[in-house]
Structure formats: C-alpha cells, structure tokens
C-alpha cells in the first residue's frame, strides 16, 4: 500500500492541480497546462518527470497516447483524504437548505422531498434509505394467555399507538406469572425505545442467570419473543435525479447508463452499499471500485447517516461521476443528513 508521506509536496501540489482541473473539464491534462496552472517555476520537462512518477505510483494514468493524464481511483483517494479543502456552505446556500426542512410533511413525504432536494442541489443522482425503524417509546406492555403455550402481547408505544403480537412460549405460564413479567418490564423500560428493550434486558440479566427465580426466567422469555428485532427485513430507498447522470460524458454511453439504471431499479447492490455505509455511522466516500460493484466503477458515492434520538436509522447520499466536485458535494450531503434527522426528531 502506498504511503502518502513518500510523495513530495511538489508532486502532491501538481496532483491536486491536475485533479481540480480534470473535475472541471473532464479532459486529460497535459504538462503545459499543469505548468501554467500550478504557478510553480517548473519546466514542462520537469513536470513530465513528476507525472511519470505519479503514474508509476498508480495515482494518474494516460487514457490515450497523448501526453495528457487523468487521476485514477487511487489518485482520487489521495486527493480526497489529504489534499481536499472542503469549504463550508455559504450562508445563502445553508439557509436555502434549512428552509426546505420545515416539518410540514409526514415521514415518507419528507424522505422523498429530501431526495429531490439533494439531486436538485448537487445535480447528481440522490438516494435516501428509508428509516430502519420509527422510534417507538414503550408506554405499556401486557401479556394475555391464549392457550397452553400461546400468549397475546399488547404493546402500547409513543402516545397512543398499539401493536399486538402472538408469541409461542417454551412452556405454559399462569396469568399471575404473565402479570409479574409485564409489571417488571413496565417499571424498568417505560420510555425506552422498543427496539432496545430486548438487548438492554438481556445484557443486564445475562450475568445473573444462574440465580434467577422463575419469575425472572418468565420475564426473559417474554422479552426475547415480544421485542424480537424485526429489522432484518429488507429496507428500501427513494431516488431522484437519475437523469442527471445522462449529462455526464463518462457515463452517457448507452451500455453504462443501461447497467446503472438496471442497478437502480433492482436496488439490491445499492442497498448493500447503503448497509455498509450505515454501519460506519460517519460520512463515507466510495470511489470507483471501492464500492465493490462493477456497475459503479465509474462513479463515486458519498453517503452520510441520519439520526433520530441519538440512534442512526438511515443513510442518504449522492451518486455521480468520480470527477464530481467533492469540496461542494460533501458539505451538502453532510448538512442534509443533519437537517433530515432534526426534522424526523421533530415529528
């Protein structure tokens, strides 16, 4: 793996100039152009030598027999990680984004509006993963025996939402045991997110399992099954601005566009990538083959998670060419994720 500190400051500066110029124009950059743009007292011959070194390191390549060069995925990665200067949005841009998040829509509509806003602001394709779960604060739980090993679970969450589940237990519990289990859970977990009740309870009680009485064993089985995490179901996402990619020279070939639109339509690969992004819980940039999906080899994907009540519940981002204007797109994606989370918190 290449060590970035082995690259001279002069070479890094020239690479930065090359990447910025290529992002703007999309054409291979020649030594004379670099010499003029770099504002360094270097001859074209010296610059050609530096470019040859960068090419040997795998940071630039020559797409044709001409002397012009373009950045590789590895070159973009060095640029993004160490050379990029991300500028915060100006006040006008930030205020424009904030005005779009007046919480007047339901959650589904809000996610669709966010996707549209991202694509319009960046002129790229946008994607917003639907929330993994809505925050459900437990208000009350009741257990009612239906038959020998079947129990009706009544969950009351948030203000007045009610959800019923039927669970199958390993043995028969008396009404008194079910009432005791419900009393314990109501006392210990009211106000907590239903998603976390099961994990919190099991973590707290695991160490004392040997000393538990029958009532606590009943509590554990009820909690394991009543609050079973159903987040393993496939999630979806909303997209906007796919047609923006038709205006990008590197992507507008019919075959590439077809493959991209098929991937967007089938969703599987995009969802897997978003799942990777959500696990990191930070802004992520996947450049070219870093995504792991061949259909995205000519693309970069920038994602950022959004949170509700301190928990990451989804991720949003943009898909565009590898030569997208990173310094502009990164702060837009980052701020949009924060604003979406804030609007969902308000709901």
C-alpha atoms as one frame of an Amber mdcrd trajectory, in Angstrom:
protein
   0.000   0.000   0.000   1.315   3.428  -0.964   2.467   5.653   1.894   1.265
   9.182   1.193   4.155  10.778   3.087   6.566   9.379   0.478   5.104  11.724
  -2.130   6.898  15.063  -2.315   4.988  18.284  -1.640   5.636  19.329  -5.232
   4.124  16.108  -6.564   1.122  16.445  -4.237   0.567  20.017  -5.394   0.688
  19.011  -9.049  -1.689  16.116  -8.405  -4.119  18.468  -6.664  -3.996  20.918
  -9.581  -4.495  18.069 -12.062  -7.484  16.613 -10.191  -9.179  20.003  -9.777
  -8.715  20.822 -13.465  -9.915  17.384 -14.569 -13.007  17.649 -12.338 -13.860
  20.959 -14.037 -13.150  19.960 -17.643 -13.170  16.178 -17.929 -10.246  16.190
 -20.377  -6.717  14.714 -19.933  -4.380  17.368 -18.557  -1.082  17.988 -20.355
   2.222  19.164 -18.873   1.987  22.670 -20.366  -1.451  23.193 -18.859  -0.199
  21.956 -15.486   2.841  24.214 -15.698   0.585  27.210 -16.247  -1.981  26.291
 -13.571   0.433  25.178 -10.864   2.096  28.602 -10.518   5.443  26.872  -9.947
   8.680  27.762 -11.645   9.000  24.359 -13.296   9.681  23.452 -16.901   7.254
  21.188 -18.773  10.040  18.562 -18.822  10.275  18.588 -15.019   6.502  18.297
 -14.754   6.532  15.370 -17.195   9.028  13.616 -14.911   6.821  14.203 -11.882
   3.791  12.921 -13.808   5.752   9.801 -14.785   6.490   9.204 -11.092   2.814
   9.671 -10.161   1.830   7.282 -12.936   4.271   4.692 -11.618   2.641   5.061
  -8.191  -0.762   4.392  -9.742  -2.125   7.873  -8.999  -2.603   9.045 -12.590
  -2.924   7.323 -15.952  -2.730   8.159 -19.647  -6.010   7.199 -21.306  -4.619
   7.740 -24.798  -1.229   8.008 -26.466  -1.312  11.769 -25.831   0.767  13.242
 -23.011  -2.347  14.201 -21.073  -3.153  12.372 -17.827  -6.197  11.804 -15.641
  -6.470  10.772 -11.974  -7.019   7.118 -11.078  -9.225   5.868  -8.242  -6.078
   5.773  -6.134  -5.304   9.348  -7.103  -8.801  10.496  -6.192  -8.475   8.720
  -2.830  -5.242  10.563  -2.028  -6.867  13.815  -3.156  -9.980  13.294  -1.012
  -8.114  12.051   2.086  -5.230  14.534   2.240  -5.402  17.298  -0.379  -9.068
  18.298  -0.495 -10.084  21.503   1.260 -13.793  21.207   1.993 -15.350  24.649
   2.259 -18.448  25.156   4.401 -21.541  26.231   2.506 -22.059  29.957   2.316
 -24.839  31.468   4.394 -27.261  31.736   1.468 -26.830  28.056   0.467 -27.187
  26.877   4.056 -30.334  28.953   4.643 -31.840  27.618   1.410 -31.332  24.029
   2.588 -32.690  24.753   6.065 -35.865  26.339   4.647 -36.730  23.076   2.870
 -36.997  21.189   6.166 -39.918  22.988   7.759 -41.637  19.866   9.199 -44.903
  20.000   7.274 -44.747  16.545   5.659 -45.212  13.039   7.030 -42.049  10.948
   7.277 -42.399   9.234   3.881 -43.041  12.526   2.109 -40.135  14.120   3.986
 -37.719  11.442   2.719 -38.951  11.915  -0.855 -38.560  15.693  -0.576 -35.036
  15.212   0.819 -34.052  13.040  -2.146 -35.414  15.608  -4.598 -33.606  18.418
  -2.773 -30.266  16.564  -2.822 -30.444  15.876  -6.562 -31.502  19.435  -7.391
 -28.747  20.978  -5.240 -25.887  18.732  -6.395 -27.098  17.998  -9.980 -26.348
  14.328  -9.285 -28.468  11.251  -8.561 -29.582  11.114  -4.919 -30.599   8.234
  -2.706 -32.274   8.242   0.716 -32.637   4.956   2.566 -35.992   4.592   4.282
 -35.697   4.578   8.063 -34.789   1.225   9.596 -37.424   1.812  12.231 -39.501
   4.609  13.629 -38.634   5.445  17.209 -41.154   3.652  19.445 -41.077   4.695
  23.080 -42.619   1.949  25.217 -45.630   3.106  27.253 -47.070  -0.206  28.398
 -46.877  -3.933  27.742 -49.468  -6.569  28.662 -49.412 -10.359  28.291 -52.631
 -12.388  27.952 -52.676 -16.176  27.837 -54.465 -17.556  24.760 -53.789 -21.271
  25.190 -51.190 -23.512  26.810 -48.167 -22.067  25.006 -49.557 -19.075  23.152
 -49.518 -15.552  24.544 -51.002 -12.342  23.162 -48.615  -9.396  23.583 -50.172
  -5.919  23.647 -47.603  -3.155  23.128 -48.521   0.493  23.631 -45.870   2.905
  22.339 -45.361   6.615  21.697 -48.574   8.422  22.627 -51.376   6.040  21.692
 -50.126   3.535  19.134 -50.979  -0.097  19.852 -49.407  -3.212  18.346 -50.485
  -6.800  19.019 -48.305  -9.885  18.584 -48.891 -13.549  19.274 -45.843 -15.403
  20.600 -45.218 -19.097  21.232 -43.535 -19.852  24.557 -41.467 -22.846  25.616
 -43.835 -23.678  28.484 -47.159 -22.666  29.959 -47.259 -19.545  32.157 -50.004
 -18.729  34.665 -51.831 -15.376  34.464 -50.015 -14.318  37.640 -46.608 -15.039
  36.096 -47.528 -13.120  32.947 -48.728 -10.179  35.049 -45.494 -10.182  37.057
 -43.411 -10.202  33.872 -45.441  -7.288  32.462 -45.115  -5.343  35.738 -41.336
  -5.761  35.718 -40.969  -4.634  32.092 -43.309  -1.670  32.567 -41.414  -0.494
  35.623 -37.933  -0.941  34.121 -38.375   0.117  30.500 -41.195   2.649  30.088
 -39.995   5.480  27.842 -37.228   3.428  26.201 -37.121   2.540  22.514 -38.855
  -0.798  21.962 -36.021  -1.793  19.627 -33.540  -1.617  22.503 -35.602  -3.163
  25.324 -34.740  -6.751  24.433 -31.000  -6.096  24.090 -30.826  -3.979  27.273
 -32.714  -6.525  29.364 -30.671  -9.485  28.178 -27.427  -7.619  28.737 -28.430
  -6.653  32.293 -29.629 -10.110  33.289 -27.132 -12.339  31.478 -24.598 -12.319
  34.313 -27.127 -13.299  36.975 -28.939 -16.038  35.047 -27.837 -18.791  37.492
 -29.509 -17.046  40.429 -32.779 -16.173  38.732 -36.106 -17.233  40.140 -38.930
 -18.481  37.946 -40.449 -15.028  37.597 -37.270 -13.592  36.092 -36.978 -16.527
  33.689 -40.511 -15.704  32.554 -39.519 -12.060  32.068 -36.585 -13.075  29.871
 -38.591 -15.362  27.628 -41.385 -12.809  27.265 -38.915 -10.044  26.400 -36.920
 -12.207  23.964 -40.026 -13.002  21.941 -42.231  -9.945  22.463 -39.498  -7.482
  21.490 -37.848  -9.614  18.833 -35.920  -7.387  16.447 -37.574  -7.460  13.028
 -35.107  -5.087  11.402 -33.682  -7.930   9.298 -36.438  -7.311   6.749 -35.104
  -5.709   3.546 -35.207  -1.916   3.524 -35.939   0.341   0.632 -34.753   3.703
  -0.628 -36.051   6.586  -2.685 -34.042   8.015  -5.581 -34.170  11.221  -7.579
 -32.131  12.843 -10.331 -31.037   9.681 -12.137 -31.365  11.557 -15.430 -28.639
  13.973 -14.270 -26.163  11.166 -14.958 -27.126  11.219 -18.636 -25.359  14.586
 -18.924 -22.010  13.204 -17.675 -19.657  12.345 -20.537 -18.073   9.323 -18.816
 -21.464   7.787 -18.010 -23.610   8.687 -21.005 -22.671   5.644 -23.099 -25.831
   3.641 -23.687 -24.466   0.428 -22.144 -23.189   2.122 -18.974 -26.422   4.034
 -18.489 -28.484   0.901 -19.008 -26.481  -1.031 -16.419 -26.728   1.838 -13.930
 -30.486   2.203 -14.356 -30.956  -1.567 -14.031 -28.991  -1.455 -10.751 -31.113
   1.455  -9.522 -34.254  -0.433 -10.438 -33.264  -3.776  -8.903 -31.948  -1.955
  -5.800 -30.059  -4.941  -4.355 -26.497  -3.682  -4.934 -27.358  -0.130  -3.890
 -28.988  -1.393  -0.685 -25.940  -3.492   0.164 -23.720  -0.443  -0.303 -26.014
   1.671   1.887 -25.927  -1.045   4.544 -22.121  -0.825   4.509 -22.355   2.941
   4.865 -24.810   2.860   7.770 -22.573   0.546   9.819 -19.739   3.088   9.873
 -22.037   5.817  11.273 -19.896   8.514   9.589 -19.779  10.298   6.253 -18.350
   7.863   3.690 -16.912   8.284   0.202 -16.766   5.256  -2.108 -14.682   5.971
  -5.226 -14.915   3.716  -8.279 -14.224   0.069  -7.486 -14.121   0.822  -3.737
 -17.892   0.286  -3.814 -17.327  -3.368  -4.693 -19.906  -3.231  -7.506 -18.774
  -3.183 -11.134 -21.728  -1.082 -12.223 -20.383   1.757 -10.023 -16.733   1.570
 -11.175 -17.049   4.916 -12.998 -18.948   6.510 -10.115 -18.350   7.926  -6.680
 -20.909   7.580  -3.894 -20.952   9.986  -0.935 -23.156   8.972   1.993 -23.972
  10.295   5.451 -26.189   8.723   8.151 -29.164  10.478   9.724 -30.150  10.003
  13.346 -33.274  10.180  15.492 -32.939  10.475  19.273 -29.252   9.677  19.014
 -29.706   6.454  17.002 -28.710   6.044  13.347 -31.845   4.924  11.498 -30.929
   5.523   7.869 -28.456   6.933   5.391 -28.640   9.301   2.438 -26.208  10.213
  -0.294 -25.450  11.036  -3.895 -24.185   9.022  -6.851 -22.209  10.744  -9.580
 -19.058  10.519 -11.684 -15.687  10.017  -9.981 -14.818  13.558 -11.076 -17.648
  15.127  -9.080 -16.863  18.410  -7.217 -16.164  16.795  -3.835 -15.464  20.044
  -1.975 -19.012  21.243  -2.783 -20.928  17.958  -2.573 -19.518  16.719   0.766
 -20.861  19.609   2.909 -24.249  19.449   1.132 -24.631  15.723   1.906 -23.436
  16.212   5.477 -25.773  19.129   6.259 -28.762  17.487   4.523 -28.366  14.377
   6.717 -28.302  16.548   9.852 -31.375  18.518   8.742 -33.314  15.341   7.894
 -32.525  13.834  11.298 -33.604  17.063  13.004 -36.903  17.149  11.069 -37.624
  13.493  11.914 -36.819  14.205  15.569 -39.388  16.981  15.465 -42.007  14.564
  14.162
